[in-house]
Amino acid sequence: MECLLSFIMNLSSHYLQQEAMLRVMSHGRRQVTRLPAELIITIFFHCLPDKSYPSLHKDVAPLLLAHVCRSWRALALSVSRLWSFFEIDFHNGYAAPRLEALEFWLKLSKEQPLSFDVIYDPPTHTTSRVFQPRSITVVKALLCHSSRWRDVRFVTPGASLVPLFTDPPLASGLHSLETLTLDMRGVWPSHGVALCSLGIQWSRLSELHVRLDCKAEELPTLDEIFDILSEGENLMACSFNATCTFTPKADPTRVSMTKLQRLNLSLRATSGSEPCFAYFLDSLSMVALRALRIECMDDLNGRNWNGCRSILSCLRSAVIRELQLYYLPLSTADVTNILDATPELERLNLKFDLGDRDEDPVNDVLFRHILLSKALRALDIECHGRKLNCKVVMDIVELGRLERLHLATFIPICNCLEAHWERGRIEGVDVRLSHYFCY
């Protein structure tokens, strides 16, 4: 009997506690409903993700907010700007958002400008990989609202974007874009595309990033890139992969890109294309440039290549802080001249053919020149390594100016990696030395 009475007393106490909590919650709910609608809407926007667009999932804001209560649902569904940016992620190709959910968002966004990411990054090393045709359906649904596109990013296989280049009536409305990214994954390639056929007002863009996955002969040429840049006077950052084909202009006037701060070029070389890059770079004036990345995907004939002179001219006309040069036929003297032309350089990334033991420009002379750079904080180099010894590497570490030193060579430059790592730890330098040679 005493046990039963004790149980009843505990149950009554718990009931009273729950009743008191409900009264507090009811009072708090009444207080929330008394808040001005403008303040509640502000709270809604603070519930959205900070570093990405919200997904279409019902368990995250803003769709989650519509399930709190009827008043919040009515308010959330009435705020069109809340539904004007979103992310569609195909989860490595094995799941896809429902088309109905996307159409629901598009309807709620009304006439608001649209900002969105479409991410479909399928696995590249599996025999079970299957293309998701629903990605094409999603692109078609978005194209029906292309006149409202503002900040758009596609990270997808080229096959998913076929409607963008084959349905001109749908794509002809791309005149409100401010930023555009077309990053094709290369798993299911697309055919050649004509960027100039999209009806984009290049002068409105502040960012343009294009990486196509078609064959080299179907990539845009440097002539086409030049035409885009000629109209994109408001571009602040852009990147392209293109065929290194360029026709020198009869009018020697250079195109002035007064706002361009970041330029990324990945080039496919063709027969006799060595002078083309120099002509292209000489045709541009980029005084605001802060970061430059140039990569050549094919071998260039170093004897016919005069691009270093143009690179130096470009670097001297701007204040470069980040520089990445990949697989260009540069000599040691070329690289030291580049360092002299960039006294404010903070990050330098160089890659050369790992198997080229004879023409490797990375040697002790270059490293001693790097020692003179006072602004450099991060250095990443990939090279053969035959002409480099351990002492100059240790000298850079001990100097204490660098925050990061990553050196990857084909052959090992020393047998004291642990000593370098320990010395780097003492000096506060992130030191990583690696090699690819297998004994």
matplotlib code that plots the C-alpha trace (Angstrom):
import matplotlib.pyplot as plt

x = [0.0, 2.8, 4.5, 1.2, 0.7, 4.3, 3.7, 0.5, 2.2, 5.1, 2.6, 0.7, 3.8, 4.9, 1.4, 1.6, 5.0, 3.8, 0.7, 2.9, 5.2, 2.2, 1.0, 4.4, 4.6, 1.1, 2.0, 5.2, 3.2, 0.8, 3.8, 5.3, 2.0, 2.0, 5.3, 5.1, 5.0, 8.2, 10.1, 8.9, 10.0, 13.4, 13.6, 12.6, 15.6, 17.9, 16.8, 18.3, 21.7, 24.7, 27.1, 24.7, 21.3, 18.4, 17.5, 14.0, 13.8, 10.8, 12.9, 14.9, 14.0, 12.2, 9.8, 10.2, 8.9, 5.6, 5.0, 5.2, 1.7, -1.0, -0.1, 3.6, 2.7, 0.5, 3.2, 6.0, 4.2, 3.3, 7.0, 8.1, 11.7, 12.0, 11.6, 13.7, 17.0, 17.5, 19.9, 19.1, 21.5, 21.3, 23.3, 25.9, 23.3, 21.5, 18.7, 16.9, 14.6, 10.9, 10.0, 6.8, 8.8, 10.8, 7.6, 6.1, 9.1, 9.1, 5.4, 5.9, 8.8, 6.4, 8.3, 11.4, 14.9, 16.1, 19.4, 20.1, 22.7, 22.1, 24.7, 25.0, 28.4, 28.3, 30.9, 33.7, 35.0, 32.1, 30.6, 27.1, 27.0, 23.8, 22.8, 19.8, 17.5, 15.6, 18.4, 17.4, 13.8, 14.9, 16.9, 14.0, 11.7, 14.2, 14.6, 10.9, 11.9, 15.2, 14.1, 14.4, 17.8, 20.2, 22.9, 23.1, 25.5, 25.4, 27.8, 26.6, 27.5, 27.3, 24.5, 22.2, 22.6, 21.7, 18.4, 20.3, 22.1, 19.5, 16.2, 16.9, 13.3, 13.8, 17.4, 16.7, 15.6, 19.0, 19.3, 19.0, 22.0, 24.6, 26.7, 26.9, 28.8, 28.8, 31.0, 30.6, 31.7, 32.9, 31.2, 28.6, 30.1, 28.1, 28.6, 30.2, 28.4, 28.2, 28.2, 27.4, 24.1, 22.6, 21.4, 23.4, 24.0, 27.7, 27.9, 25.6, 27.8, 30.1, 31.3, 31.5, 33.0, 32.8, 34.3, 33.0, 33.5, 33.4, 36.2, 39.1, 38.1, 34.6, 35.7, 35.4, 38.5, 40.3, 38.7, 35.3, 36.5, 37.9, 34.5, 32.9, 35.4, 35.1, 31.5, 32.0, 33.3, 31.8, 33.3, 35.3, 36.1, 36.0, 37.4, 37.3, 38.7, 39.4, 41.3, 44.4, 43.5, 43.5, 43.6, 45.4, 43.1, 43.6, 42.8, 45.7, 43.5, 43.5, 40.3, 40.2, 39.0, 39.0, 37.1, 38.6, 40.3, 40.5, 41.3, 41.5, 42.5, 42.8, 44.1, 44.2, 47.0, 46.8, 49.4, 51.0, 49.1, 52.2, 52.0, 48.2, 48.2, 50.6, 48.4, 45.4, 47.0, 48.5, 45.0, 43.7, 44.4, 43.7, 45.1, 42.8, 44.0, 44.9, 44.8, 45.9, 45.8, 47.0, 47.1, 48.1, 46.5, 48.8, 52.5, 53.6, 56.7, 59.0, 61.1, 58.1, 56.4, 56.7, 54.0, 56.3, 56.9, 53.1, 52.7, 55.3, 53.7, 50.3, 51.9, 53.7, 50.6, 48.7, 49.3, 49.2, 48.8, 48.0, 49.6, 49.2, 51.1, 50.7, 52.7, 53.9, 57.3, 59.1, 62.8, 64.4, 65.1, 61.4, 60.2, 62.7, 61.6, 58.0, 58.9, 60.6, 57.5, 55.2, 56.7, 53.3, 52.9, 51.5, 50.7, 52.6, 51.7, 53.9, 53.4, 55.8, 56.0, 57.1, 58.9, 60.9, 64.3, 66.2, 64.0, 62.9, 63.3, 63.0, 66.5, 68.7, 69.0, 65.2, 64.8, 67.5, 65.6, 62.4, 64.3, 64.3, 60.5, 59.3, 55.6, 55.3, 53.4, 52.4, 54.5, 53.3, 55.6, 55.4, 58.4, 60.9, 63.3, 66.7, 68.2, 67.0, 68.8, 67.8, 69.7, 67.8, 64.5, 65.7, 66.8, 63.3, 61.8, 64.2, 63.6, 60.2, 58.4, 56.3, 53.2, 53.0, 55.5, 54.2, 56.8, 56.0, 58.8, 59.2, 62.4, 63.1, 65.3, 66.5, 66.1, 65.3, 61.6, 61.0, 63.6, 61.9, 58.5, 59.8, 61.6, 58.5, 56.5, 59.0, 58.9, 55.1, 55.3, 53.0, 55.7, 54.8, 57.5, 56.4, 57.7, 56.1, 59.2, 58.7, 61.9]
y = [0.0, 2.5, 1.8, 2.5, 5.8, 6.8, 6.0, 8.1, 11.0, 11.0, 10.8, 13.7, 15.7, 15.0, 16.0, 19.3, 20.0, 19.3, 21.5, 24.4, 23.9, 24.0, 27.2, 28.8, 27.6, 28.8, 32.2, 32.3, 31.3, 34.2, 36.5, 35.3, 35.8, 39.4, 40.2, 42.4, 40.4, 42.2, 41.0, 37.4, 37.6, 38.8, 35.8, 33.5, 34.7, 34.2, 30.6, 29.9, 28.4, 30.7, 29.2, 27.7, 28.1, 26.2, 22.8, 21.8, 19.3, 19.7, 19.3, 22.5, 26.1, 27.7, 24.8, 23.7, 27.1, 26.5, 23.5, 25.3, 26.8, 28.1, 31.7, 31.1, 28.9, 31.7, 34.3, 32.1, 31.2, 34.8, 36.0, 35.4, 36.3, 33.5, 31.0, 32.8, 31.0, 27.2, 24.3, 21.1, 18.3, 14.9, 13.2, 11.7, 10.7, 8.1, 10.4, 13.3, 16.0, 15.7, 17.9, 18.8, 20.4, 22.5, 23.7, 24.5, 26.7, 28.4, 29.2, 30.7, 32.8, 34.6, 37.2, 37.4, 37.0, 33.5, 32.4, 28.6, 25.8, 22.6, 20.0, 16.6, 15.2, 11.5, 9.0, 8.5, 5.1, 2.7, 0.4, 0.9, 4.6, 5.4, 8.7, 10.4, 11.7, 13.6, 16.1, 17.1, 17.5, 19.8, 22.0, 22.2, 23.3, 26.0, 27.2, 28.0, 30.8, 31.8, 35.4, 35.5, 33.9, 36.1, 34.1, 30.6, 27.7, 24.3, 21.6, 18.8, 16.4, 18.1, 15.7, 17.3, 20.7, 19.7, 21.7, 24.9, 24.7, 23.0, 24.8, 28.4, 29.6, 28.6, 29.9, 33.2, 34.8, 34.8, 38.6, 39.1, 37.1, 38.6, 35.5, 32.2, 29.0, 26.1, 23.4, 20.2, 17.0, 15.2, 11.8, 12.0, 14.7, 17.2, 18.2, 21.5, 24.6, 28.1, 30.4, 33.5, 31.8, 31.9, 35.5, 36.6, 40.3, 40.0, 43.5, 42.6, 39.8, 40.2, 36.6, 34.0, 30.6, 28.1, 24.6, 22.5, 18.8, 18.5, 17.6, 20.0, 20.9, 21.8, 24.1, 27.8, 29.5, 32.4, 34.5, 33.7, 34.3, 37.7, 38.6, 37.9, 39.8, 42.7, 43.1, 42.1, 45.4, 44.6, 41.2, 40.8, 37.1, 34.7, 31.3, 29.4, 26.3, 27.1, 26.1, 28.1, 29.7, 33.4, 35.8, 39.1, 42.1, 44.7, 47.3, 47.2, 48.9, 46.8, 45.8, 47.4, 45.2, 47.7, 45.6, 42.1, 40.8, 37.0, 35.3, 31.5, 30.1, 26.3, 26.0, 23.2, 23.6, 23.0, 22.9, 26.3, 27.7, 28.9, 32.6, 32.7, 33.0, 35.9, 37.7, 37.1, 38.3, 41.4, 42.3, 42.8, 45.5, 44.2, 46.8, 45.5, 41.9, 40.3, 36.5, 34.8, 31.1, 29.7, 26.0, 24.3, 20.9, 19.9, 20.2, 23.5, 23.9, 25.9, 27.1, 28.7, 29.9, 33.6, 33.8, 34.6, 38.1, 38.7, 37.2, 39.5, 42.5, 41.5, 41.0, 44.3, 46.3, 44.9, 44.1, 40.3, 38.5, 35.0, 33.2, 29.7, 28.6, 24.9, 23.1, 26.1, 25.9, 28.2, 28.4, 29.2, 32.8, 33.1, 32.2, 34.5, 37.3, 36.6, 36.8, 40.1, 41.4, 40.5, 42.0, 41.8, 38.1, 36.1, 32.7, 31.0, 27.6, 26.1, 22.7, 21.2, 17.9, 15.4, 13.3, 16.1, 15.8, 17.9, 21.0, 21.2, 24.9, 24.3, 24.4, 25.9, 29.2, 29.6, 28.7, 31.2, 33.8, 32.9, 33.6, 37.2, 37.5, 39.3, 39.1, 35.4, 33.3, 30.1, 28.1, 25.0, 23.4, 20.2, 19.2, 16.5, 17.5, 16.5, 20.0, 20.7, 19.9, 19.6, 22.6, 25.4, 23.9, 24.0, 27.6, 28.7, 26.9, 28.5, 31.9, 31.9, 34.0, 31.2, 29.8, 26.9, 25.0, 22.0, 20.4, 17.4, 15.9, 12.8, 11.8, 12.4, 15.4, 14.2, 11.5, 13.7, 14.5, 14.1, 16.8, 19.2, 18.6, 19.1, 22.3, 23.5, 22.9, 24.9, 27.8, 27.6, 26.5, 23.9, 21.8, 18.9, 17.2, 14.2, 12.3, 9.9, 7.6, 4.0, 2.0]
z = [0.0, 0.9, -2.5, -4.3, -2.4, -3.2, -6.9, -7.0, -5.3, -7.8, -10.6, -9.3, -8.8, -12.4, -13.7, -11.8, -13.3, -16.8, -16.3, -15.1, -18.1, -20.5, -18.9, -19.5, -23.0, -23.8, -22.4, -24.4, -27.6, -27.0, -26.6, -29.9, -31.8, -30.6, -32.3, -35.4, -38.6, -39.8, -36.8, -37.3, -40.9, -39.9, -37.5, -40.4, -42.5, -39.5, -39.5, -42.9, -43.4, -43.3, -45.8, -48.4, -49.8, -48.1, -49.4, -50.5, -47.5, -45.2, -42.1, -42.5, -42.8, -44.5, -45.1, -41.4, -40.3, -42.1, -39.8, -36.5, -36.4, -38.7, -38.3, -39.0, -42.0, -43.5, -42.9, -44.3, -47.4, -48.1, -48.1, -51.6, -51.0, -48.5, -51.3, -54.0, -53.2, -52.8, -53.4, -55.3, -54.4, -56.1, -53.4, -55.7, -58.2, -56.1, -54.8, -56.2, -55.0, -56.0, -58.9, -57.1, -54.3, -56.8, -58.5, -55.1, -54.3, -57.7, -57.3, -53.8, -55.0, -57.4, -59.4, -57.1, -58.7, -58.3, -56.8, -56.7, -56.8, -58.7, -57.5, -59.1, -58.5, -59.4, -58.3, -60.9, -59.8, -59.8, -62.3, -60.8, -61.7, -63.5, -65.0, -63.3, -66.1, -63.5, -63.5, -67.0, -65.9, -63.1, -65.5, -67.8, -64.9, -63.9, -67.5, -67.6, -65.1, -66.7, -66.9, -63.1, -62.8, -60.9, -59.1, -60.6, -60.1, -61.9, -60.7, -62.9, -65.7, -69.1, -70.0, -67.4, -69.0, -72.6, -72.4, -71.6, -74.9, -77.1, -76.2, -77.3, -76.6, -72.9, -72.6, -74.4, -71.2, -69.4, -69.3, -65.6, -64.5, -62.2, -61.5, -63.4, -62.8, -65.2, -63.7, -65.6, -64.0, -67.1, -66.3, -69.0, -71.3, -73.3, -76.9, -77.8, -76.5, -77.8, -74.8, -76.9, -77.9, -74.4, -74.6, -71.6, -71.0, -70.2, -68.9, -66.0, -64.7, -61.8, -61.8, -64.6, -64.1, -67.0, -67.0, -69.9, -70.3, -74.1, -76.5, -76.9, -80.4, -79.2, -76.3, -76.7, -78.2, -76.7, -79.4, -78.0, -74.4, -75.6, -77.0, -73.7, -71.7, -74.1, -73.0, -69.4, -68.0, -64.6, -64.2, -60.9, -61.2, -64.1, -65.1, -68.3, -70.0, -73.6, -76.7, -77.1, -80.5, -80.9, -83.8, -83.2, -83.6, -86.3, -83.7, -81.1, -78.5, -75.3, -73.6, -70.1, -67.3, -64.5, -62.0, -62.7, -59.6, -60.2, -63.6, -64.0, -67.4, -68.3, -71.8, -74.4, -76.8, -80.5, -83.2, -83.5, -80.6, -78.6, -79.7, -79.2, -75.5, -75.6, -78.1, -75.9, -72.7, -74.5, -75.6, -72.0, -69.4, -65.9, -63.4, -60.5, -60.8, -57.5, -58.3, -61.5, -62.4, -65.7, -66.5, -69.7, -70.2, -73.1, -73.8, -75.3, -77.4, -75.1, -78.1, -79.8, -76.6, -75.7, -73.1, -70.2, -71.6, -71.6, -68.2, -66.8, -68.5, -66.9, -63.5, -63.5, -64.3, -61.3, -57.6, -57.6, -54.3, -55.5, -58.5, -59.8, -62.9, -63.9, -66.6, -68.5, -70.2, -67.8, -67.1, -63.8, -65.1, -66.0, -62.5, -60.8, -63.1, -62.2, -58.5, -59.1, -60.9, -57.9, -54.7, -52.9, -53.7, -50.7, -52.3, -55.0, -56.5, -59.3, -61.0, -63.5, -65.2, -62.6, -65.2, -66.8, -65.1, -67.6, -68.0, -64.4, -63.4, -59.7, -58.3, -55.5, -57.4, -57.5, -53.8, -52.9, -54.8, -53.0, -49.7, -50.8, -51.0, -47.9, -48.6, -49.5, -46.9, -48.8, -51.3, -53.1, -55.7, -57.7, -59.8, -60.5, -57.7, -59.2, -59.1, -55.5, -52.3, -48.7, -47.3, -49.3, -48.2, -44.5, -45.0, -46.1, -43.1, -40.7, -42.1, -40.4, -43.0, -44.6, -43.0, -45.4, -47.5, -49.5, -51.9, -54.0, -56.1, -58.2, -56.4, -52.7, -52.1, -48.7, -46.1, -43.1, -43.6, -39.8, -39.1, -41.5, -40.0, -36.5, -37.5, -39.2, -36.1, -34.0, -36.5, -37.0, -40.6, -42.2, -43.8, -46.1, -48.2, -50.4, -53.4, -55.9, -56.5, -55.6, -54.9]

ax = plt.figure().add_subplot(projection="3d")
ax.plot(x, y, z, "-o")
ax.set_aspect("equal")
plt.show()
